[in-house]
Amino acid sequence: MEHRPDIQGPPPGCPAHGNMQLYGPQFGADPESHYTHLRSLGPSAPVDVAPGVEVELVTSYEAAKWILQNPATFVRDARRWNALKEGRIPQDSPALPMMGYRPNALFSDGAAHGRLREAVTDSLAPVTSLQLARRTRQSADYLISRFSSDRLGEAELMAEYAQPLPLLVFSDLFGCPPEIGDRVITGISGIFAGTTGADDKLAEALTDLIALKHRRPGDDVTTRLMQHSAQLSDEEVMHQLVTLLSGGTTPLTGTIGTASALMLSDDWQADRPVEDAVTQVLWNYAPIANYAGHYPTQDVELGGRVLKANNPVLISFAAANTDPQLAEHREQLSAKAHLAFGAGPHACPAKDPALTIAVTAVEALLNHLPDISTRVPLKDLSWVPAPWSRVLQELPVRFTPRSVSPPPASSPAPRATAPAAAPVTHRSTSSSGSKPKPGLWSKFLAWTRGE
């Protein structure tokens, strides 16, 4: 059994009263108190992330970093999960879509992980920060135009801005035509909302997108994944796209929403840049709160507890980043020493693009609505009552109503509007045979054309 001796264990005589639930209204109302209690039990403790789903949650910064950087002992392949193999996890558990195995880089190890990760990073590499900032500003302008002229001067920023903005940017990056982009957004939004069948709808939309790119390749992430020297199968391409969507959109939603709330709070200094707010979010409100499932290849001792082989160990990025034992050293650490993007071989491959999107989105909001203010203080806002992400449930704001015009006709439009990217239509009709109503992506593309 491997031993990690230099991480302090739980205080003597600490009683156990069953696993803490890392979900539900109580958790959403005050995540920090949950992390504080868990830290008192040692560098890790058992928690329930869904009914009947127990995991070991690592709350220590030092322990989290050690596990993330020790891939030989802690692997990511969820097919090892004891309880799942033994039929002890409910098949309708909300934990399964998040923790169940998929053939993607996130759940792979060794050479298989290297192959998939290289394909992803190479496919993202041609997108420059200037291009990404322009696409983000265009998406931001469109979303702000939808609510900024409201005669009451009020909006709910999470649903109307922070959540849809990353979806528009990713639809553009993937090279989605209007109809397929609408279905991609509907599918991934449904997964986040727990809608039955959303996973299948997203898979169908991405399958159609891949089929389209076989016939009409483009200058987009989807085509580059398909043409990469790693020779991914269509199924592997689809799962890498799902990973980019799920791993990129919700964390960006959390970052944009929380950074906006911070900058609009009374104690935020007006001259501090948006980058400072985003950095503070990554340290103190880690958007990916508790995730990164690991499976010990053997029993491992950690702070007096034994992490059993093939039982899931999750990293609490939220708790690790706010570890009190780290606080005295925070001033000496780099601003990027947080674990919000992970660490080790599975660290986020798109850190810089994520920062560009988040900073640009918040800047666009403040530039268009300079007198915007929150209607509820940050300390009184609630968080989504799920373990995986630190995302505000709502961010109600007020502002002076104003209009935001579409870009001039000479401005570059998203490449998905090109004639070569005509939509696949064999799945696009409703049960009555009528053409579906335009969705968010279709409306955005029409707006960029001034329609």
C-alpha positions in Angstrom: 0.0 0.0 0.0 1.4 3.4 -1.0 1.7 5.9 1.9 1.6 9.7 1.8 2.9 10.5 5.3 3.5 14.2 5.3 -0.1 15.4 5.0 -1.8 16.0 8.4 -4.7 13.7 9.2 -8.0 14.5 11.1 -8.0 15.9 14.6 -8.0 13.3 17.4 -11.4 12.0 18.4 -13.2 13.6 15.4 -16.6 11.7 15.3 -18.1 10.6 12.0 -21.9 11.1 11.6 -22.4 9.8 8.1 -21.4 11.3 4.8 -22.0 14.9 4.1 -24.3 15.5 1.1 -22.6 17.7 -1.6 -25.8 18.5 -3.3 -29.2 20.1 -2.6 -30.4 23.5 -1.3 -28.3 23.5 1.8 -25.1 22.9 -0.1 -26.1 25.5 -2.7 -26.8 28.1 -0.1 -23.4 27.8 1.7 -20.8 25.6 0.0 -18.0 27.1 2.1 -19.4 25.8 5.4 -19.4 22.3 3.9 -15.8 22.6 2.9 -14.8 23.9 6.3 -16.4 20.9 8.0 -14.8 18.5 5.6 -11.3 20.0 6.1 -11.7 19.3 9.9 -11.8 15.6 9.0 -8.4 15.6 7.2 -7.1 16.1 3.7 -9.9 14.0 2.3 -13.3 12.7 3.5 -16.2 10.5 2.2 -19.1 12.5 0.7 -22.2 11.7 -1.3 -22.3 13.6 -4.6 -25.8 12.1 -5.4 -28.2 9.7 -3.7 -26.3 6.4 -3.2 -23.1 7.7 -4.8 -20.2 7.9 -2.4 -16.8 9.3 -3.3 -13.7 10.4 -1.4 -13.3 14.2 -1.7 -9.9 15.7 -1.5 -10.0 19.2 0.1 -6.3 19.8 0.8 -4.3 21.8 -1.7 -1.2 19.8 -1.2 -3.0 16.5 -1.4 -5.0 17.6 -4.5 -1.8 18.6 -6.3 0.0 15.4 -5.3 -2.9 13.3 -6.8 -3.2 15.3 -9.9 0.5 15.0 -10.6 0.7 11.3 -9.8 -0.9 9.6 -12.8 0.8 6.2 -12.2 -1.1 5.7 -9.0 -4.3 7.7 -9.7 -5.8 6.9 -13.1 -8.8 8.4 -14.8 -10.5 5.4 -16.4 -13.9 5.3 -14.8 -14.5 1.7 -16.0 -12.5 0.7 -12.8 -15.3 2.2 -10.5 -16.1 -0.6 -8.1 -19.6 0.4 -7.1 -20.6 0.9 -10.7 -19.2 -2.5 -11.8 -21.0 -4.2 -8.9 -24.4 -2.6 -9.8 -24.5 -0.4 -6.7 -25.0 2.9 -8.6 -28.6 3.7 -9.7 -28.8 3.8 -13.5 -30.7 7.0 -13.4 -28.2 8.7 -11.0 -27.4 12.3 -11.9 -23.7 11.4 -11.2 -23.4 9.0 -14.1 -23.4 11.6 -16.9 -20.6 13.4 -15.0 -18.6 10.4 -13.8 -19.4 7.5 -16.2 -16.7 6.5 -18.7 -16.6 8.1 -22.2 -13.9 7.5 -24.8 -12.4 11.0 -24.5 -9.2 12.5 -23.2 -10.7 13.2 -19.8 -11.2 9.5 -19.0 -8.1 8.2 -20.6 -4.6 7.4 -19.4 -1.1 7.0 -20.8 -0.7 6.8 -24.5 -4.4 6.8 -25.2 -4.7 10.0 -23.3 -1.7 11.6 -25.1 -3.2 10.7 -28.5 -6.6 12.3 -27.8 -5.2 15.3 -26.0 -2.8 16.1 -28.8 -5.7 16.0 -31.3 -7.7 18.5 -29.1 -4.8 20.9 -28.4 -3.7 20.9 -32.1 -7.3 21.5 -33.2 -7.6 24.5 -30.9 -4.2 26.0 -31.6 -5.0 27.9 -34.9 -7.6 30.0 -33.1 -5.7 33.2 -32.1 -6.6 35.3 -29.0 -7.6 38.2 -31.3 -10.0 36.0 -33.3 -11.5 34.6 -30.1 -11.9 38.0 -28.5 -13.7 39.2 -31.7 -16.1 36.2 -31.7 -16.8 36.7 -28.0 -17.5 40.4 -28.4 -19.9 39.7 -31.3 -21.7 37.1 -29.2 -21.8 39.5 -26.2 -23.2 42.3 -28.4 -26.0 40.1 -29.6 -27.0 38.9 -26.2 -26.8 42.4 -24.6 -29.0 43.7 -27.5 -31.7 41.2 -26.5 -32.2 42.7 -23.0 -30.5 46.1 -22.9 -33.5 48.0 -24.4 -35.9 46.6 -21.8 -38.0 49.5 -20.7 -37.6 48.6 -17.0 -33.8 48.3 -17.4 -33.6 45.0 -15.7 -32.2 41.6 -16.6 -31.1 38.3 -15.1 -27.5 37.9 -16.3 -27.0 34.2 -15.7 -29.8 33.0 -18.0 -29.6 35.9 -20.4 -25.9 36.4 -20.8 -23.4 34.2 -18.9 -25.0 30.9 -19.9 -25.7 31.4 -23.6 -22.5 33.3 -24.4 -20.1 30.4 -24.3 -22.6 28.3 -26.3 -22.5 30.8 -29.1 -18.7 31.0 -29.1 -18.4 27.2 -29.2 -21.0 26.8 -31.9 -18.8 29.2 -34.0 -15.6 27.3 -33.2 -17.2 24.0 -34.1 -18.4 25.4 -37.5 -22.1 24.7 -36.9 -24.6 25.7 -39.5 -27.8 27.3 -38.2 -30.0 24.2 -37.7 -27.3 21.9 -36.2 -26.0 24.7 -34.0 -29.5 25.2 -32.5 -29.7 21.5 -31.7 -26.2 21.4 -30.2 -27.2 24.2 -27.9 -30.5 22.6 -27.0 -28.7 19.3 -26.3 -25.9 20.6 -24.0 -28.3 23.0 -22.2 -30.6 20.0 -21.6 -27.8 18.0 -20.1 -26.9 20.9 -17.7 -30.6 21.1 -16.8 -31.0 17.3 -16.3 -33.6 17.0 -19.2 -34.4 13.4 -20.1 -33.0 12.5 -23.5 -30.7 15.5 -23.8 -27.6 13.4 -24.1 -29.1 11.6 -27.1 -30.1 14.8 -28.8 -26.6 16.3 -28.4 -25.1 13.1 -29.8 -27.4 13.2 -32.8 -26.6 16.8 -33.5 -22.9 16.3 -33.3 -23.2 13.1 -35.5 -24.9 15.2 -38.1 -22.2 17.9 -37.8 -19.5 15.3 -38.3 -21.3 13.8 -41.3 -21.6 17.3 -42.8 -17.8 18.0 -42.3 -17.0 14.8 -44.2 -18.8 16.2 -47.2 -17.9 19.9 -46.7 -14.8 20.3 -44.5 -14.2 23.8 -43.1 -11.7 25.9 -41.1 -13.1 24.8 -37.7 -12.3 22.6 -34.7 -14.6 19.8 -35.9 -12.8 19.5 -39.2 -9.3 19.7 -37.7 -10.2 16.9 -35.2 -11.4 14.7 -38.1 -8.3 15.4 -40.2 -5.8 15.1 -37.4 -2.9 12.7 -37.8 -4.2 10.8 -34.7 -6.9 9.4 -37.0 -9.8 9.7 -34.6 -12.9 7.7 -35.4 -16.2 9.6 -35.8 -17.2 8.4 -32.3 -14.0 9.7 -30.8 -14.4 13.1 -32.6 -18.0 13.3 -31.2 -16.8 12.6 -27.7 -14.0 15.1 -27.8 -16.5 17.8 -29.0 -18.8 16.8 -26.0 -15.8 17.2 -23.7 -15.0 20.6 -25.0 -18.6 21.7 -24.6 -19.2 20.3 -21.2 -15.7 21.2 -19.9 -15.8 24.7 -21.4 -19.3 26.1 -21.3 -20.4 25.6 -17.7 -17.0 26.8 -16.2 -17.1 29.8 -18.4 -20.7 30.5 -17.3 -19.6 30.4 -13.7 -16.5 32.6 -14.3 -18.4 35.3 -16.3 -21.3 35.4 -13.8 -19.2 35.5 -10.6 -16.6 37.9 -12.0 -19.4 40.3 -13.1 -21.0 40.0 -9.6 -17.6 40.7 -8.0 -17.0 43.8 -10.1 -20.5 45.1 -9.4 -20.2 44.6 -5.6 -19.8 47.6 -3.3 -16.4 46.7 -2.0 -14.8 46.3 -5.5 -12.3 49.1 -6.3 -13.4 50.8 -9.5 -9.9 51.0 -11.0 -9.2 47.2 -10.7 -9.1 45.5 -14.1 -11.4 42.7 -15.2 -8.4 40.3 -15.1 -8.2 40.8 -11.3 -11.8 39.8 -10.9 -11.4 36.7 -13.1 -8.3 35.7 -11.1 -10.1 36.1 -7.8 -12.9 33.9 -9.1 -10.5 31.2 -10.1 -8.9 31.2 -6.6 -12.0 31.7 -4.4 -15.0 30.5 -6.5 -13.4 27.7 -8.6 -16.0 27.2 -11.5 -15.2 23.5 -11.6 -15.8 22.9 -8.0 -15.6 19.2 -7.4 -14.6 16.9 -10.2 -11.7 15.1 -11.8 -12.5 11.5 -10.9 -9.4 9.4 -10.0 -9.1 5.7 -9.3 -6.2 4.4 -7.2 -4.5 1.5 -8.7 -3.8 0.2 -5.2 -4.8 1.1 -1.7 -3.2 4.4 -0.7 -2.9 5.9 2.7 -3.6 9.7 2.9 -3.6 11.5 6.2 -4.6 8.4 8.2 -7.3 7.3 5.8 -7.1 4.5 3.2 -8.2 5.3 -0.3 -9.2 1.9 -1.6 -8.2 0.7 -5.0 -10.7 1.5 -7.8 -13.0 3.6 -5.5 -13.5 7.1 -6.9 -11.5 10.0 -5.5 -12.7 13.4 -6.6 -10.7 16.7 -6.3 -12.4 19.6 -4.6 -10.8 22.4 -6.6 -13.0 24.9 -4.7 -11.8 23.7 -1.2 -8.2 23.2 -2.2 -7.9 26.7 -3.6 -9.2 28.2 -0.3 -7.3 25.8 2.0 -6.4 27.8 5.1 -3.0 26.0 5.2 -2.3 27.7 1.8 -3.5 31.2 2.8 -0.2 32.2 4.5 1.7 31.4 1.3 -0.8 32.9 -1.2 1.1 36.2 -1.4 4.3 34.3 -2.5 2.5 32.1 -5.0 2.0 33.0 -8.7 -1.5 34.3 -9.5 -1.8 31.2 -11.7 -0.9 28.7 -8.9 -4.6 27.9 -8.3 -6.0 24.6 -9.3 -9.1 25.9 -11.1 -7.7 24.5 -14.4 -6.4 21.3 -12.8 -2.7 20.3 -12.8 -0.6 17.5 -14.2 -1.1 15.6 -17.5 -4.9 16.3 -17.4 -4.7 20.0 -16.8 -7.1 22.0 -19.0 -5.6 22.3 -22.5 -7.5 25.6 -23.2 -6.6 27.8 -20.2 -5.6 30.9 -22.3 -8.7 30.7 -24.6 -10.9 30.4 -21.5 -9.4 33.5 -19.9 -9.8 35.4 -23.2 -13.5 34.6 -23.4 -14.2 35.4 -19.8 -12.4 38.7 -19.7 -13.8 39.8 -23.0 -17.3 38.9 -22.0 -17.2 40.9 -18.7 -15.5 43.9 -20.4 -18.2 43.9 -23.1 -21.0 43.9 -20.5 -19.4 46.8 -18.5 -18.7 48.8 -21.7 -22.2 48.6 -23.1 -24.0 49.1 -19.7 -21.6 51.4 -17.7 -24.2 52.1 -15.0 -25.1 48.4 -14.5 -25.6 47.4 -10.8 -26.8 44.3 -9.0 -30.2 44.1 -7.4 -29.0 41.5 -4.9 -25.6 41.6 -3.1 -23.2 38.8 -3.9 -23.3 37.5 -0.4 -27.0 36.9 -0.6 -27.0 35.1 -3.9 -27.3 31.3 -4.1 -25.3 28.8 -6.1 -26.5 25.9 -8.2 -27.1 23.1 -5.7 -25.0 20.5 -7.5 -21.4 19.4 -6.6 -19.7 19.8 -9.9 -19.7 23.5 -10.7 -19.7 26.8 -8.8 -22.3 28.7 -10.7 -24.7 31.4 -9.5 -28.3 30.5 -9.8 -29.3 34.0 -10.7 -27.7 37.4 -11.0 -30.4 40.1 -11.2 -29.2 43.5 -12.4 -30.5 47.0 -13.3 -29.2 49.5 -15.8 -30.3 52.5 -18.0 -32.0 51.0 -21.1 -30.1 51.5 -24.3 -29.9 49.8 -27.7 -27.1 47.8 -29.1 -26.9 47.7 -32.9 -25.8 44.7 -35.0 -22.4 44.9 -36.6 -22.0 46.7 -39.9 -22.4 44.6 -43.0 -18.6 44.8 -43.6 -17.8 43.2 -40.3 -16.6 39.5 -40.4 -19.5 37.1 -39.7 -19.1 33.7 -38.1 -17.8 31.3 -40.7 -20.8 29.0 -40.1 -22.8 31.3 -42.3 -20.8 30.3 -45.4 -22.9 28.6 -48.1 -20.5 25.5 -48.0 -21.8 24.8 -44.4 -25.4 24.3 -45.4 -27.3 22.4 -42.7 -28.2 18.8 -42.7 -32.0 18.6 -42.5 -32.9 14.9 -42.2 -33.5 15.3 -38.4 -34.7 18.9 -38.5 -38.4 18.6 -38.7 -40.8 18.3 -35.8 -43.2 15.4 -35.3 -45.8 17.2 -37.3 -43.4 17.7 -40.3 -43.2 21.4 -39.9 -39.9 23.3 -39.9 -38.6 23.9 -36.3 -38.6 27.5 -35.0 -35.2 29.2 -35.2 -33.1 28.7 -32.0 -30.4 30.8 -30.4 -27.7 30.1 -32.9 -29.9 30.7 -35.9 -31.1 34.0 -34.4 -27.6 35.1 -33.7 -26.4 34.4 -37.2 -29.4 36.3 -38.6 -28.6 39.2 -36.3 -25.0 39.3 -37.6 -26.4 39.6 -41.1 -28.6 42.4 -40.1 -31.8 40.4 -40.7 
